[in-house]
Amino acid sequence: MEMNMFYRTGWSLVPPVAAILLALLTKEVYLSLFCGVLLGAGMAAGFQPWNTFETLFTVMRDSMDLNIVIFDVLLGMIIVLMSRCGGTAAYGRWATKHLRSRKQALAATALLGVLIFVDDYFNCLTVGSVMRPVTDKYGISRAKLAYIIDATAAPICIIAPISSWAAAVNSYVPEGGPMNGFQLFIATIPYNLYAILTLYMVFFITAKSIDFGLMAKHEKNAANGDLFTSGGEEFRALAEEDERRMREGKGHVADLIAPMLVMIGSAVGAMIYTGYLGGASGVVAAFANCDAEISLIFATVVTVIFMGFLYLPRRVITFRDFMDSLPEGGKMMIPAILILTLAWTLKGMTDRLGIGDFVSGNLDLSGRLIWFIPVAVFCIAIFISFSTGTSWGTFSILVPIVVSLFQRTDSQMMVIAVSAVLAGSVCGDHVSPISDTTIMASAGAQSNHINHVQTQMQYAAVTVACCIVGYLAAALTRSWQISLLISAALMTAILLLIRRRTERRGQEQR
């Protein structure tokens, strides 16, 4: 490999850059990642046809993480089972009876979104189907419901150690650094400003009843009986189906809550146990040195078995439906698995081309330029993720590059910069009209998709501005407490100023 003309040179950057540019032009992440992989294989094999083919599939085989694939399939099975047993419908019936105000309905929607942190697809579909009848009852627009669903899906998953996102990020981190993938993910959580501030914004505007921009128009129309403002014709007929499902569901709230508690508890227990097997002497050390992937698989297997004992004897689901949920769950997760496979392979190709050695050997990070790297990678990640519609594809490309910048020189800045990549990837995915989670949030809320995108962009713009200030503070101070405090204080001030101007404008119109 050392004799390869592309090894440890600037050419090693070409495959990921080509994948990025092609994704921006075509908006097709699968094709773009594959072309990047194929180009990398050709460069690694000297563009000899058979060697290129052999290199491509050898690297793909060696780069794949079967543990993550198994976890995704089992998680999909759990999602399908919860829906088929009627647990989500039961929670909707309970919420309809016990929530007594508009503010309570909004808060309950956000809390449910935070509770379902294991997977963003599961989050979007479950929260939407459960809370639509409740938010409709209190005159909350479908655009506002879609925003809350979207703002508590990916943002909570990217800061939850027990989630499909944590497992994916863990698999993207190259080996040989100062910390393993799970340790790095845990370290990035307090610096993931976009995720934390987005969740803060949801609860703050709910508590203070703040709406601005196009969302204020949608909420005003909803208060007058028009939940959609525009584009609602296709969804009105589905309201009757929602009511029928709520009446006929056989499950109970426990059928939704109990499996999630079992999953969380068994995952935490397995992480601690595997940490101790690895030689840890305390709980904190056990989490830092655990085998996260095996622990997550163990948790999902235990949860599936538990759901069998919980559902089948009570006949809330038939045995055939229970078994059919496995292939159905697998089908649900195919897009995520395909992106993961191509991203893993692209990372493997860049490793073969020595991208880490090239980057670390040719960049001088001792000057003041280092202060702006977190902001720069945050903005780059937003742009790529927005243009391609995928956060996983974005941070699968950028995380290995950023890690290679700092893993031998500055581990603290590596954590901050990787956090900025994850935050920017989630942000771009959050506001992209072609993002799968954005589309699923619109579908879950049964909101016109363009209405959701337009209203969400305005809210996200406030968060992005605060994040830029926060990442500058993080680079200067190396303190997540200071950066989070500054950015949260700035967001609070902006939202309060918006509310004051909105109230003043309303008084003038009267």
N, C-alpha and C positions, 0 to 999 in steps of 0.2 A: 504493500500500500504506500510505503514511503516513496517508492519510485514513481507513483502516479503524479502527473504534472499538475493536477488540481488539488492535491493533498496539502493542507495547511496554507492555502493561498486564499486570495479574495474570491476565487471561483467557488469556494465552499459556501458562500452566501447566496449563490445564484439559485439553487433549487427552492429555498423558502421564499426568496424575493419573487421568483417567477410564479410560485403558487399564489402569493399575495396579489400580484398585478393581474394575473389571470382571473382571480376571484373578483377583483374590482371590475373587470371588463365584462365578465360573463354572468356574474351573480350566481354561479354554480359552484358550490364549495366542493362537491365530490369530484367533479372533473378537474378542478383547479388543484386539489391536493394530489390527485393521481398523476397529473402532468408533472408536478413538482417531484413526486416520487420517481417517475420514469426518467426525468432529466437527471436526478441524482444517481440513479442506478447506471445510466449511461456514462456519466462522468467517472463514477467509481470503477467501472469496467472498461474504461478507455473506448467507449462507444462501439465495442464489438458486440454484434447482435445477440449471439447465444449467451455470452457472458453477462450482457445487460439483463436478459430475461432471467438467468439463473441468480444474479445478484438481487434483482427485485424481489423474487419470492423467497430467497434465503433470508434477506434482511426482514421481510414482512413476517416470516415465521419466527425469527429470533426476537423481533421487537414486540410481538403481540403479548399482551398480558391476559392470559386465559382467566385468571381470577376475576378481573374486572368484567369480562364478558359474562361469566357465570352469575356474578352479582347483579348485573343489569337485567338478565333474563328472569332471575328469581324476583327481583324487585317489580318487574312488569307483571309477573304472576300475582303478586300481592295486591298490586293496584287493581287488577281485573277482579280479583276475589272480593275486595272491599266494595266494589261497585255492584257486582252481581248479587251479593248477599243482602243488599239493601241498607248497609250501614250508613252510607252517605245520605240516603233519603231519610233515614231515621233522625240523623242529626238536623236535617232541614226541618222536619216536623217539630222537633224539640225547640229549635231556635224560633220558629214562627210563634210558638206559644209563650215563650219566656222573654223575648226581647220587646220592650215597651216604648222605644223611642227611636228616632232616626239616628241619633248619635250612638246609641247602643248597637244598632244594626251595623253601622259602619265599623265600630270597634270590634264587634264579634267577627265580622268578615276578615279584618286585618289579623286578629288573633288566630283564627283558623288557618290563615295563610302562613303565619309564623309556626304554628304547630306542625304543619305538614312540610317538614324541611328535608325529607329524605330524597325527593326528586321533584324538579320543576314541572314536568309533564303531569305528574300525579297532582301536584298543587293546583295547576290551572284548571284541570278538568273537575277536580273534586270541589274546590271552593266555589267555582261558578255554578255547578249543578245544585249544590246545597243551599247557597245564599241568595240565588235569584228571587225566589218567592218572598224572602224576607225583605230584601232591599226594594223590591217592587211595592210591597205593602206600605213602606214609608216614603215613597216618592223619591228614591235615589236613582239617578240616571244610569243607564247601562254603560255610558262612557266612564262614569265614576267607578262603577263596579269593576269594569275591565282594568282601570288604572290600579285599583287596590289589589286585584288578583295578580297583575303583572309585577307590581312593586313589592309583593311579598313572595314571589316565586323564586326567580334566580337570585335576588339579593340575599334571601335567607339560606338558600342552598350553598352559596359560595362561602359562607362563614359558619357552616355547620360541619363539624368533623365527621358526623355520621350521615353521609349523603353520597349519592352517585357522583356529584361534582368533586367532593374531596378525594374520592377514589381515583377519578380521572386525573386531577391535578397531580396527585401522588405519582401516577404512572408517567407523567411527562418530565419529571425532574431527572436530569442525568445523574448517574452514579459517580462516586468519587469526590463529592463536595463535602463541605464542613457539616452538613446535616442531611438526613434522608428526606424523601419526599413528604412523608407525613409530618415530620418535625418542621419542615419549611412551611407546609400549609398551616399548621397551628400558629407559627410565628407571624404569618401574614394577616391573620384574622383582625387584630386591633388596628392594623394599618389599611384595611380595606375600606376606605372612606366612602366610596360610592354606595356600597351595600349598606353600611351602617347609617349613613345620612339619609338614604332613601327610606329605610324603615322608620327612622326618626321623623321624617317629614310626614309619612302616612299617619302616624299617631298624633303628631302635633297639629296638622290641619284638621284632623277629626276632632280633637279636643277643643280647638279654637274656632271651629266652623269656618275655615278659610277656603274659599274657592276663587280662582282668578283665571284670566284669559278665556279661552273658549270653554273651559270646564264650567265657569260661572254661568255661561249661556245655557249649557246642557242642564245644569242643576235647576236653573230658573224654569226651563221648559218642563222638567220632570215634576217640579212642585205644582205646575199647572196641569199635570196629567199626561204629558208627552214624554215618555221615558227614553225615546230614541232620538228625537230632534230630526233625524233624517236616516233613511236606509233601514227602517225597522220593519218594513212590510214582510220580509222573509222570515222574521222571528216571531211575529205575533201569533201565528198558528201553533208555534211550539209551546206557548204558555199553557194550553190545555194538556199537553203531554206532561209538562212539569207537575201540574195539579194531580193528574192520574197517578204518576209515579209516587208522589208524596202520600197519596191515599192508600195505595196497594202494597207499598214496600213491607216486607216481612221482618226486616232486620231491626236491630236496636242500636242506640248510640254506642253501646259497648262494643258492638261489632266493628266500629270504626276506631274507637279509642284503644281498646284492649290490645289488638295486634300491634299498634304503633308503640305502645308502652313496652310490650314484650320485645319488639325489635330494638328499641333504644336500650333497654336494660340488658339484653343479651349481648348487644354490640359493646357496650361499655364494659361489661364483665369480661368478655373475651379479650378486649384490648388490654385490660389490666392483667389478665392471666398470661397472655402471650408476652407482655412486657416483663413480668416476673420470670418467665421461662428464659427470656433473653438476658437475665442477670440483673434486672433493676432491683433497687433496695427500697423504693418508696412508690406511692401512687403516681406522683407527678413524673418520676423517672420511668415508671411503667408505661404511661401514656406516650412519652417521648420515644420509647424504644419498642413499642408494640408492633405487631404485624397487622396493620390496618386492613389489608385486603382479606386475609383469612378470617379476621374477626367479623368483617361485614358479611362474608359468605356464611359464616356460622350463624350470625344473627338472622339472616333471611331464611336459612333452612329451618331454624327453630321456629321462626314466625309462621312459615307455611305449615309446619306440623301442628303448631298451636291452632291455626285457623281451621285445620281439618277437624280437630277435636271440638272446636268451638261451634262450627257451622253445621257439620254433617249430622250429628245426633239430633239437633233441633230442626233439621230439614229446611233451613233457610236457603239452602242451595243443594242441588242434586249432586250425586257423585260424578255423573258425567260432566256437568258444568264445572265442577271442581277440577277435574283432570283436563278439561279443555282450556282452562285458564292458563296452563303452562305454555302451550303454543301461542295463545293469544297474547300473553305477556311478552313472549319473544318477538312477535310481530311488531308490537308497540315500540320495542327498543331497537329495532333494526336500524333506523336512521342514526341513532347515537352510536351504536356499535360500529357502523360503517365509517363514520367520521373518526372515531377512536382508532380503528385499524389503519386508516390512511395516515392519520397524524402520527401514530407510533412509527410507522414505516418511514415517514419523512424525517422524523427525528433520528432514526437509525441511519439513514443515508447521510445526514449532515455529520453525524458522529464518525462515520467511515471516512468522510472527507476532511476530518480534523478541524471543524469549525471552531471548537472551543479553544484549541491551541492557537489558531490564527487570531481570533478576537482578543484573547488575553495577552497575546504577544505584541499586538500592534496598536493598542489603545492605551493612552496615558490618562489614568483616572485620578491623578493626584492634584489636579488643579480645581479651579472653581466650577468648571464645566459639570462636575459631578453633582452639584446642587440642582441642576436642571434636568438631570436624567429621569427621575421619577415622573416629573410633569411631562416630559417629552414622550416617554413610553406610554403614559396614560392617554395622551392625545392620539398617538399612533394606534393604540389598541382600539380606541373609540372609532376611529376612522375605518380601520379594517373590519371590525365587527359590525359596524353599521352597514358597510358596503356589501359584506358577504352574508349577513344575517345569522352568523354563528359565533358564539363566544368560545365554545370548545375548540373550534378550528383555529380561532385567533390565538388563544393562549397556548395551544399546542405548538404553534409556530414560534411565538415570542418568548415563552418561558425558558426553553433551552438556551436561546441566545442570550437572554438577560442573565441567567445563571452563570453562563460561561464568562460573562463580563467581570463578575465579582467573586466567584467562588474561591479564587486563590488570593484575593487582595482585601476584600472588605465584606465580611459576611452580613453585617448589619445593613449596609446599603443594598446588598443583594435581597434581603427580606423586604425592604421598602420598595425597591424597583419591581420585584415580582408581585407585590401587593398592588402596585400601580397597574401592572399588566392585567391582573385578574379583575381589578375594579373597572378599568377601561373596557375590557372585553365584555363584562356584564352590562356596562352602560350602553355601548354600541348595540348590543343585542337587545337591550331593553327598549330602545327607541326605533330600531330598524323596522320598516314596514314589511320586510321579507323574512324576518326572524320567525323561527318556528314557535318560540314561546309567546311572541307578540301576537301571532296568528291564533294560537291556542287560547290566549287570554281573551281575545275578541270572541272566539267561539264559545268559551266557557261562560262568558257574560252574555252571550248572544247580543253583542253590540256591533254596530257597523264598524268595519275594520278601520276605515279612514278616520272616522270620528275618534276612535281610540288612539290612533297614532298621533293625530294632531294635538289632542289634549295632553297626551303623555309627554310629548316633546317639550312643551312649555314648562311642565313641572320638572322634567329632568334637566333642563337648562340651568335652573337655579342650583340644583345639586352639583352639576359639573363645575360651575363657577366657584362654589365653596370647596370642592375637591382640589382644584388647582392651587388655591391658597394653602390648603391643608398639606399638599405634597411638597410645596416649597418649604413650609415650616418643618415637615418631617425630615427633609434632606439637611436642613440647617441645624436642627436640634437633636436628631436621632431619637426623638421621644414620641411615642404614639399618644401619650396623654396630652402633650402640648398640641400636637397637630390636630387631634380629634376635638379638643376643647376649642381651639381657634375656629375650625371649620364649622362646628356645631353652633357656636356663638354667632358666627356670621350668618348662617342659615336662619337662625331664630330672628335676628334683626331684620333680615330681608323679608321674611314671611310676615312679621308684625307690621313692617312698613307697607307691604302689599295690602294687608287687611285694613290699615288705616286709610290708605288711598281709595280702596274699594268702598269703604263705608262713606267716605267724604263724597265720592262720586254719586253714590246712591242717594245721599241727602240732597245734593244739588239737583238731581233729576226729579225729585219730588216737588 
